[in-house]
């Protein structure tokens, strides 16, 4: 059954929105601060194999709900199936839908927003100013036309123990002196140079590694990875934190998430193997990895997402809701780039001219 939440003020009953400034639900009418219980306890990892077994035996559920009813004004409206939390378009009430699109694994923890929307807008403006090749009109146009939306994005984290057996070869560089003739001012002269070679030696061995909190985005909607997250500050999931923000449910399931986590693990494993091989060059010709003690968490992480239109083209970007890191796309000024290239060409041409005049060429 669909569960919906409103967050009324304890003092006057008005609808509330989570405040980044106070870390509480602050009433905009009577200014009463409604306390949100934060549990900074370590989130317990779940056993991956047990979870898969449980999911296999769950009864079939509807894939999506067709409509949502606001418990404040009773309006019924469509809610996109990947949205977990949003605002009523009629009265603005904060609503959390536990089953906007059915997902059997519920969030265990989240990182609350630590940056306000105004701070995020300021970060966006500075980001535009920091790029040399942006069109001059963009700084004002983009900053004024962009609208930020706070969204909680679903993530998986995976822990695992790995044992990797490999074969390959170690390359050791050595140099040989090579003699050759050159013609200088019509006279033949001998010269010598050092020629690099590689001596290869077969190697094999094994590497065991422990992985903790390998992070995998569980949403297909966000196209930019914001990698720096302070996961040590995760708090136990509480729907109150979602008040005033949108929240997505995961579209990448637990198994697909693990495959993406394994790709990240394999990158680190190969780096560890190359360190173990040593030498000047390393080649891995065979690799087999076994995974054990796999556990996971399902968490929500905060971002501000937006887009702006410039010269009839849409550019999107996201801002980390914890530390303000920004990633996105932006337009480039063809005139500025052409001017920069021309300047480089002129500098090189001038340097070559004077070098030739001095007889250096």
Beta strands, then each sheet from edge to edge (+ up, - down):
strand 1: 17-19
strand 2: 24-26
strand 3: 33-34
strand 4: 46-47
strand 5: 68-69
strand 6: 76-77
strand 7: 83-87
strand 8: 94-96
strand 9: 109-110
strand 10: 149-184
strand 11: 187-217
strand 12: 235-236
strand 13: 246-248
strand 14: 281-310
strand 15: 313-320
strand 16: 326-328
sheet 1: 1+ 2- 3+
sheet 2: 4+ 14- 9- 12+
sheet 3: 4+ 14- 10+ 11-
sheet 4: 4+ 14- 15+ 16-
sheet 5: 4+ 14- 10+ 13+ 7- 8+
sheet 6: 5+ 6-
end
